[in-house]
Amino acid sequence: MAKIILTMENKVLQEITLAKERITIGRSPHNDLVIDDIAISAEHAVIIATRTDALLEDLNSTNGTQVNGQPVKQHYLQNHDLIELAKYNLRYIADSPDDRVPVEHAAIRVLNGANAGKKIRLNKVLTTIGRPGIQVAAVTRRPPGYCITHVEGADYPLINGRSIGANAYSIMHGDVIDLSGTRMEFLLV
């Protein structure tokens, strides 16, 4: 299973296995990885992890997030990427390819608005949908199927008219997703 290793000045402070789909990083005590330093925002970044991929997203932190020396807002992590948060470093260690299990592919069809009828193929393990700054969700492919997770916005996505809450929610063929009034249908291809 993938993990991140927190270091400061080459000293290992903590190692976290990415066992949850959503790992929050920040100064506030409710985060999964708490870094008690004024240079770290209360809610600095999040890693959305699947069995095969991990997406790092900066949560509009004051001092920003860098990966391998480059500022990022979103970044698909690769094995041994170095995430830099102020004077702290997080090394991403991917799981072994032998642990990966293929699953069927899917698409999302937009049901209303200017893009009605448009299909978004879910060829990647993790695909973000929605409107950045308003409401965003991540659709992830993992054995035995697909899940949707809230990423950004005050309201959680709706599936068939019901809120998914903060945890990953398994979606099935024909489920209707509602993000900020945009309705989409999840389809297995």
N, C-alpha and C positions, 0 to 999 in steps of 0.2 A: 504494500500500500504506500502511496506517495506520502511525503512528509516535508516539513519545513524546519530548519534549524536556525534559531535566533542566536546571533552573536553580537558582541560589542568588543572592539579592539582585539579581535581574534580569540576571545574567550566565549565558549559556548554557555549561553544562559538558559536555553530551553529548547526542547525538541518536541514537535507536535505532529502526530500522525493525522493525515487528512481523512479521518474516519467519518466526519459529517460532510454534508454537501456544501454547507455554507460556514466558513470560518471567518469571524470578524476580528479585526485587529485595531486596537486603539488604546487610549489612555483610560477610558471609563471602565469600571470594574465589571460591567456586564459583557464585555468582549470575551471571545474565546481565547485570544492572545492579548494579555494586558501588558502594555509597555508604559510604565509609570514615569513619564518624562514630559515636561512642558512643551518640548518640540514636536511631540506626537499629538495629533488631534484626538478629541474624545472618541470619534468614530473615523478612523484614518483610512482604512482600506478593508476590502473583503476578498476572500478567495472562494470561488465557486468551483467545487471539485467533483469530478466523476471518476469512474474507475480508470479512465484513460486520458483525461485532460483536466487542466485547471486554468481558470480565468481569473486573473488578478484585476481588481478594479479599485482605483483611487476614489474615495468618497468625498471629493472636493475638499481634501485636507488643506490646511493652511500652508504647510511646508512641502507638500507634494510627495510623490512616490517615483522612484527611479528603478529601472531594471537594467542591469549591466551598464550603468552610467547614463542611461537615456531617460528623460522624464516621460511618464506614461499616464494615461487616463484608464486605458484597458490594455491588457496584454495577456496572450495565451502563453502560459509558462512552459518552458522547455527544461529538460533535465539539466541541473546545475545552474540555472539562472540565479543571479544575485539580485535580490530585492533590497533597495536601500531606503530606509526611513530615518531621516536625520542621521544620527551617529550609529544607528543600529543596522545590522544586515540580517537578511533572511535568505538562506540558501534553500532552493527548491530541489528536492530529490524525487524524481518520478518513480513510479512503480515499475516492475519489470514487465517487458512485453509478453512474457509467458502467462501473466495474470489476465490478459485481455480476452474478452469473449465477444464475438461479433453478434449483432442483433439486426433485425429488419429495419428498413429505412422508412421515413415518414415525410409528410409535408403538412403545411398549414395553408388553408385557403381563406383569404379575406372575404368576409360576407357582406360588409357594408362600406360606405364611404367612397372616396375617389378611387381607391384601389380594389374595389369589389371584384371578385373573380380571380385576382392575382394569387398565384401559388408560390409559397416559399418552401423550397426543398430543404429538408433537414439533413444535409450530407455530413455535417460536422457532428462531433460528439456533443458540443455545446453551442447553441444558437440563441442569441438575445433577440427579443422582440419587444416592441412598444415604442414609446417616445421618450428619448433621454431628457432628463430634467422633469418629467411628468410622471411616467409610470413605465417601468421596464421589468421584464421577466426573462428567465433563462429556461430554455427547453433543453433537457439533457437526455442523451441516449445512454442507457446502461442496462445490463442484464437485470431483469428479464424484459424491460420495455423502456418507455419514455416517462420522464417526470418534468414538472414545471415548478419553478421556485421564484419567489418574489426577490427582485434585486433592488429596485428603486421606486420611490413614490410613497405618498401617504397612505394610499389604499392598496390592499392586496388584490391580485387578479381574481376574477370570478371564473369558475368552471361550472357550466350548466346552471348559472345563476347563483352559485354559492361561493363564498370566499374561501380561498385555499389556506389562509393563515400564513404563518412564518415558516412552516416546514415544507419540504419537498412533497409534491402531490402527484401521484401516478395518473397519467392521462391515457385514455383509451380512444380507439377509432370512433369518430363521430362526436366526441366531446366538443362543446362550444366554449371558447376562451373569450373573455371580455377584458380588454385593457383600455381604460380611459374612454369607453364608449365604442371602441373598435372591436367588432365581433369577428372571430376567426374560428374555423373548424379544423380540428386535428384529424389527419387522415393517415392511415397506414397504407403504404404503397406496395 
